Amino acid sequence: MDAPEADRLQMHHAFDHDPDGGVCVVRCVGGRPGVGQFFAAKGLTGTLRLDRIKRYDVPVTSLTPPHSAKVHLSGGPLVQLRYGDVLVAVPEPGDTTAL
């Protein structure tokens, strides 16, 4: 049996951000990312928590590929993220083994 695909989000655009997180537009590129999950990316210090997801200004609890959404991430600055960076779900804060 195949292992489930990792939950992944691809960064498109960050806006309205501060040192503790912010809002950005992402596209789901794998799995089923959901509210409350933690994510890491290559070059990103620490992990980010997925706090909220809105599709067409409607709150949802998860995403599936290839849908895009506006999300709120917290836990660190988003300025480290660039267009095309992929955020991969990690089991807990600070765990970067999935990268």
C-alpha positions in Angstrom: 0.0 0.0 0.0 1.3 3.5 -0.9 2.2 5.9 1.9 -0.1 9.0 2.0 1.2 12.0 0.2 2.7 14.7 2.4 0.6 17.8 3.0 2.3 20.6 1.1 1.5 24.2 0.3 3.3 26.3 -2.4 3.8 29.9 -1.6 2.5 32.4 -4.0 2.3 35.8 -2.3 2.8 37.1 1.2 1.1 40.3 2.4 -0.1 41.9 5.6 2.8 40.3 7.6 4.8 41.0 10.7 7.5 39.3 12.7 5.1 36.7 14.1 3.3 35.6 10.9 0.7 37.0 8.5 -1.5 36.4 5.6 -0.5 34.8 2.3 -1.9 33.2 -0.8 -0.9 29.5 -1.3 -1.7 26.6 -3.6 -2.2 23.1 -2.3 0.3 20.9 -4.1 -0.1 17.7 -2.0 -2.1 15.9 0.6 -4.8 17.7 2.5 -3.3 20.5 4.6 -5.5 21.6 7.4 -5.9 24.2 10.2 -3.7 23.6 13.2 -0.9 21.8 11.2 2.7 23.0 11.4 4.8 23.5 8.3 8.5 23.9 7.5 10.4 24.9 4.3 14.0 24.8 3.2 15.7 28.1 4.3 12.9 28.8 6.8 14.0 29.2 10.4 11.5 27.3 12.7 8.0 26.2 11.8 4.8 28.0 10.9 1.3 27.1 12.2 -1.6 27.2 9.7 -4.2 29.2 11.7 -6.9 29.9 9.1 -7.9 29.1 5.6 -10.2 31.1 3.4 -11.3 30.1 -0.1 -13.3 32.9 -1.9 -13.6 34.6 1.5 -15.3 31.5 3.0 -13.5 29.8 6.0 -12.6 26.2 5.4 -10.7 23.7 7.5 -8.5 22.1 4.8 -7.4 22.2 1.2 -6.9 19.7 -1.6 -4.8 20.0 -4.7 -4.9 22.1 -6.9 -6.9 24.6 -5.0 -5.6 28.0 -3.9 -6.5 30.0 -0.8 -5.7 32.9 1.5 -4.2 31.5 4.7 -3.0 33.0 8.0 0.4 31.5 9.2 1.9 32.2 12.6 5.1 31.4 14.4 7.7 33.5 12.5 8.3 36.0 9.8 7.0 35.3 6.3 9.7 37.5 4.7 11.9 34.4 4.5 9.4 32.8 2.1 9.5 33.5 -1.7 7.2 32.7 -4.6 7.4 29.0 -5.4 8.7 27.9 -1.9 7.0 24.7 -0.7 5.9 24.4 2.8 5.8 20.8 4.0 3.8 19.6 7.0 5.8 18.5 10.0 4.6 16.5 13.0 5.4 19.1 15.6 7.1 22.5 15.9 10.8 22.4 15.1 10.7 19.0 13.3 12.3 19.5 9.8 12.8 15.8 9.0 10.1 15.9 6.3 12.1 18.3 4.2 
